[in-house]
Amino acid sequence: MKLVWLRNDLRLADNPALRHACAGDEPVAALFIISPTQWQQHKMAPIRQRFMLAQVDVLGRELAALGIPLHLLRVETFVEAPAALADLCREQGVTQLYANQAIEIDEQRRDHAVSAALAEQAVGCHWLNGCCVLPPGRVLTGSGEMFKVFTPFSRAWLKALDEEGFVIHRAPAPRGEPLPWQPLAERAWVDEALGELTADPRWPVGEAEARRRLNDFLEQAVLDYGETRDFPAIAGTSVLSPYLAAGIISPRQCVAALQQRLGYRPQSKAQPGFVWLNELIWREFYRHLLVLIPTLSMNRPFKPETADLPWSWDPDAFAAWCEGRTGYPIVDAAMRCLNTTGWMHNRLRMIVASFLTKDLHIHWRLGEDYFMSRLIDGDLAANNGGWQWAAGTGADAAPYFRVFNPTTQGQRFDPQGEFIRTWVTELADIPAAYVHQPHDWLRVKGRQDYPAPMVDHAVARVRAIEMFRSLEK
């Protein structure tokens, strides 16, 4: 018996672990492990848990139709996983375990412990690359080291992809008679561990839904992506991040579909489609960095010297940011959108991260954790990379003296205030001319239903720059 351990790769198509396990005629079973306490420790958002488990339900039914049973195990933390897996392998007569490689440090430690435990039972473990187009360690500098700077990484990534290409694995063929599948909602221990399992209707699960979103984006928006991607009131992005984070679709499938749509693989900004491809390369870069620098998984900055920055931990200011009560409309709209939908537009992620770290001078770790606790697409590599970039502590971080002005950012990327009025209901009736600086207009109207700005941006900006300059002394 071969066993496929599914994690953040909840799909049939282009799943290397599943494809390799299904080679040959030996019986195959699949496994998914539910770890409620570990998920809480990792700040996994409830909406992400429900999204993931809804996909597990769909995938379990699809695997059963192929004659592949999906086993569910519940272990509270990763520490319990090796013994639980060893027991399952012994009970099922498993001789080979297949899984796609994890990149986070806790997950890597778990997998090493699993390999050691199963080796005692002569169960072979096979770890494959299912999370990146090119696996960590494949894209190297001329001296054979992994990159720490994005632009040369991007060039080397494109060159490596041209040299070796990549393969899209087909979904496995049926391996026997269809099997029954008991929905997760009917399993008392699953419901008890995680509460309500109903997925958010705004985020339908399934590989077909992920492919539909990808195809719609490629047909309707990819050619204009460079011009529209920064405007949250416009449907200019793919909104595929939840599906990539859960592994419902793979980055290889995205690159292949882009190439098929264009008839070529773009190589520079001058070519249509490159800006979106470059976002996928950024995703790869952050994942490679997490493998290169394990301390990124341990709340440590990419730039060690920035660990001494005098960050604030002000709980009241942090709560105002979390709840969208800062008095800066674009920041408040973005946070309220996140709290309601579990998703935030990428431009807005940069704006609110800059505001927390550079205007409120609050430690980026608080923002990183809050995002993980709310985002349906919470992914450690991308989330940590984005937060450290904004805070000025990470790889390819903007110079510390480059601080986003939340007012001008709103004026530039939500010029008519459409996004702001959607989410900041107190400003729903305000004229566009005042929506980014509404306080004088509200005062004239005798209204006090929207908070005054928490800080003076110009003053806060100077303080942020002084914080970083102090490291040079």
N, C-alpha and C positions, 0 to 999 in steps of 0.2 A: 504493500500500500504506500502510495505517495501522498503527502499532505502539503497543501498550499496554505500558507499563513498570510491572510489578507490584512493590510493595515490601512495606509493612506493610498490605496491603489484599488479602489472599489469598482472595478470594471472587468468586462470580459475581453474586450478588444485591446490590443497593444499592452498586454500584461505579461511581461517576460517570465515572471515566476509561474504563472498559470500555464503559459505556453510550454515551458520546459517540463513542467510536471506532467503535462498531457502527452508528451512524446512517448510513444510506445503503447503497449496494451495493458500495462499494470493498472489496477484500480486507483482512482484519484479521489481524495476528499479535500474539502476546504475548511478553513478555520477563521473565525473572527473572535478576538478577545475584548471583552468589555471590562474597563478598569475605572469605575466611577471615582474612587478616591484619588487615583493618579491624575485623572482628567481635571479634577478640581484643583489639585496642586499645581497643575500646568495652566490654570486659569482658562480652561477651555469653555467657551461661551455655551450656554444652554441651547441657543439656536443652532450652533454648529453641531452639538451632540445629536440633536433631533434630526438635523439634515443628514448627518452621517448614518444614523441608525435607520432612517427611512430608506437610504440607499442600500444598506445592508439587507433590509427586507426585500427590496426589489432584486438585488443580486442573488439572494438566497433562493428566491423563486426561479430565477433564470438558470442558476446552476442546477437546481433540482430537475428542471426540464431537460437538461443535458445528461442527467444521470449522475450528477456530482453532488453528494450531500454537503451541506455547510453546517459545521459544528459551531456552537456558541459556547464560550467559556467565560465565566465571570471571575476575575481576580481583582482585588481592590487596588493593588499597586503592582508595579513592574517586578518587584522583588519576588512575588509569588509566581510569576509566569514560568520560570524554568521547571519548577516541580509540577505545575499543572500541565504543561506541555509534555513532560516526560510521562506522566500518568496517562494522558490521552494517547500518546504514541504506543505505549505498552498495551493499552486496551484495544487499540485498533490495528495493531500489527504494522505500524508505520516503520518503513526502512529508510525513507528519504524525506527531508523537509525542504521546501522551496519557499523563499520569501524575497521580496524586493528590498533593497538596502535602505535602512534608516540613516539619517544624517545627524540627528540631534544626539547630544551626549548621553542623556538618560536612556534613550532608545538603543544607542550603540552598546552601552553597558549591559542592558537587558539582553540584547542579541548575543553578545559574547558569553553571557552566563547560560543562555539557552544552548549555544553550541557546545559548551563544556558539559552541561547536564545530559544532552542527547548523545554525546560521544561515549558516555559510559554505557549506553544501550546500543552502541554501534549504529546509531541513526546518523546518516550523513546530512549535513546542512549546506544548502546552496543559496548564496546571497547574490542577487542580480540587481541591475540598474533599471529601476522603473520610474524614478522621480525626475530624471534629467534627460535632456537630449544626449548630452555627452557627460559621462560619469565624472564625479570629482576625481582629480588626478590625471585626467586625460588632457586638459588644456594647460600647457606649461610654458614657462618663459624659456628663452634660449639657454639658460643655465640649468634647466630641468626643475625649476621650482614653480609652485602654484602662484597665480597672480594675486596681488593685493590692491590693484588699481583697475578700475573698470574699462577704460578705453582700450588699453592694450589687450585686456582679456577679451573684449568684444572682437577685436581684429583677429586674435589667435583662435577664438571660438569659430568664427566664420571660416577661417582657413582650414581648421581641423575638420569641420563638417564637410567642406568641399572635398577634402582628401579621402575621407572614409565613409561619408554618407551615413545613412541609418536605415533601419528596417522597422516597418510597422507590422506587428504581430497580429494575425487574425484571431478572432474569437475561436475557442476550441469547438470541434465538432461533437455531436452527441456521443456519449460513451456508454450508453446503456438505456434501459427503460426509464421513462420519467419517474421521479420520486415525489412523494408528498412534501409540502413545505408548510410549517406552522408559522403564521405571522407573528412578529415580535410582540404585537399588542396582546396576543393571547398567552404570552409567557409571563407568568406572575412575577418571577424573580427579576426579569428584565425591567418590567414596569416599576417594581418596588425599588430597584436600584436607581432609576433615572426619572421617575415621575412620568408626566404626560409625554407620550411619544409622537403626538401629531405634528407633522412637519408644517412649516410656514407655507401657505399657498403661494406666496410670492416667489418661492424658490422650489419649483417642482424638481424632483429627482429623476434619475435615469440617464443612461448613456444617450438615448435618442434625444432627450431634451438638451443635453450638452452639445450634441452635434448640431441640433437645430439652431441654437444660439450662435455657435461658431459659424455656421453657413450663412445665417442672416447677417451677421456682422461683416463677413467677407464680401457678401453681395451688396450690402447697403452702405457700409461706413468705413471700410478699411482704407480706401483711397483718400478719404478726407480726414483720416484719423489724426494726422499731424496738426491739422487746423482746428479740429473740434474736440479733441480729447480733454482739454483743460476747462471746458464749460459744463458745469454740473447740471444745468437746466436742459442740456442737449443730450440726446441718446447717441453719444459719439464713441462710446467704449464698448468692449465686447461683453462685459459683466460675466466673464468666465471664471473669475478668481475663486468662487466657492467650489466650482467643479474641478478646477485644477488642485485646490487644496485637499479635497477629499479623494482625488484620483479618479473621479468619474470620467475624466478625459485626460489624456497625457499631453505633455508639451510636444512630443514627437508628432502626435496627431495634428496639433495646431500648426506646426511648421510645415508639415506635409500638405495640409489643406490650403495654407497660404500660398505655397509654391504651385499647387494645382490651380488655384484661382488666378494667379498672375501669369503663370507659364514660365516663371523663373524664380530663383531665390534672390531677393534683393541684397545688395552688398554695401550700399552707401545711402546716406540721407537723400541723395539726389533721385533715388528710385522709389516709386510708390510702394507702399507696404513696409518699407524699412523701419519706420518709426515704431510700428507695432511689433515687428520682429525684435527690435532692440529692447522692448519691454520684456519680451520672453528671455532675452539674453541677460538682462538685469536679474531676472528671477534665478537663472542658472548661476550667475555670479554670487549672489547671496548664499545660495545653497553650497557652492564650492567653498566659500569662505567659512561657513559653519563647520565644515569638515577640517579645513586647514587650521582654524583657530577655535578649538573646543570651548575656550573661556567665554566666547560669545553666547554660549548656551547657559552661562553661569552669572549673568548680570554684570559682566565686566565690559568696559569700553574697548573698542577696537584700538583707539589711541590710548595707551596706558597712562600717559601723563595727564589725561583729562579726568582720571579718577579722583584727582584732588580739587576739582572745581567745587566751589561752595554753593551747591544746589540748595534750593529751598524744599521743605517738605510740608509746607503750610496746608493743613487739611481743609480749611475753609475755602481758600483760593482754589484748591484742587477740586473740591466739590462743585464750586461754581462753574469751573471749566467742564466737568463731567456732565453737568445738568444743562449746559447751554444758557448760563446766566452771566456771561462776561461783559455784556454791553457792547460787544462787537458783533454786528448782525451775521456776517458770513461765518464766524466761528460758532455762534450759537445755533445757526441753522444746520451746520454740519454735524454738531454734536447731537442735536435733537433727532436728526435723520438717522444717525448711527443707533441711538437708543431705541428708536422705533422699528427700524428695518433690519438691523444687524449688518449693515453695509455702508460704506462711505466711498465717495468718488475720490480718486487718487490725488487730484489737485487739492481737494479739501483736507486730505490726510496730511499733506505737507503744510497747509496753512495752520491747522489746529495744533500740529506738533510744534511748529515754530512758535506759535503763540504761548503754548505751555512752557516751553524751555527758554525762549528768548524774551518774552514779555513778562511771564510770571516767574521765570527762573526756577521752575520746579523740575526736579530730577526726571530725566527721560524714562527711567525705569517705571515710574508710576503711570506714565502715559502708555508705555508699552504693555504693561499688565492690564490696564483698563481696556485697551483695544482688544487684547486677546479675550477678555471676559465678555466682550460684546459682539465681536466680528464673526459672521458666518464663514468668512474665508480666513480665519486666524491661522497663520502659518509662521512658525518661529523665525525661520530664515528671513522671509520677506518683511515681517513686522519689525524684527530687531534691526535689520538693515535700514529700513525706512526711518525708524526713530533715531538711530544713531546718526544717520545722514542729516536729519533735521537739527539735531542737537549739536552738531559740530564735533562729535566724538568718534565718528565712524569712517569707513572707507569711502573715498571720493566725497567726503563731506564738503559742503560749500564753505568758503572761507568764513571764519567766525564773525567777521564784520558784515557779512551778508545776512541781514535779518528781514524776514518777510514783514511788510506792513499790512496788517489785516484789512485796513480800510481800502487801500489801493488794490490789494489783491481782489477784494470783492468787486470793486469798480471795474476792474479789468476782466474778470472771469464770470461775473454775474451782473452785467451792466444795467439791465433793467430790473434787477432784483427779483426775478421770477423764482429762483431757488429759495432765496431768503423768505419771500412772502409765503411760500408753500409750507415752510417749517417753523417760522417765527410768526405765529398767528397774531401776536400783538401788532405786527407791522403789516398785516394783510391789506390794509386800506391806505397805506402811506404812498404818496407819489414817488415815482422812480427817482426823481431828482434828490430826494431826501433819504432814500432807503438805506444807504450805506453810512450816513451820519444823521440818524433820525432824532436826536435828542432835542435840538432847537425846535423842530416842527412839533414834537410831542409836547414840549413845554408851552408853546403858543396855544395848543389845543387843550391845555390844562390836564394832560394825561401823565400818569406816573406808572403805567402798567408794563414798562420795559426798563430794565436796570440801566443805570449810568455806567460808563466804561469803568472797568475795574482798575485800570492803570492808564497812564499817559504813555502812549506808544513811544514817543520820542525820548522820554526820560528812561523808559524801560530798555530801549535799544542801547542807549549809552551804557547802562549798567551791565547788560549782557556782554558788550564788547570789553568792558573793564574786567569782567570775570575771566575771560579768556586771556587777555593781555597779562593778567597777574601771573599766569603760568610761565611767562617768559622771563620773569624777574628772578 
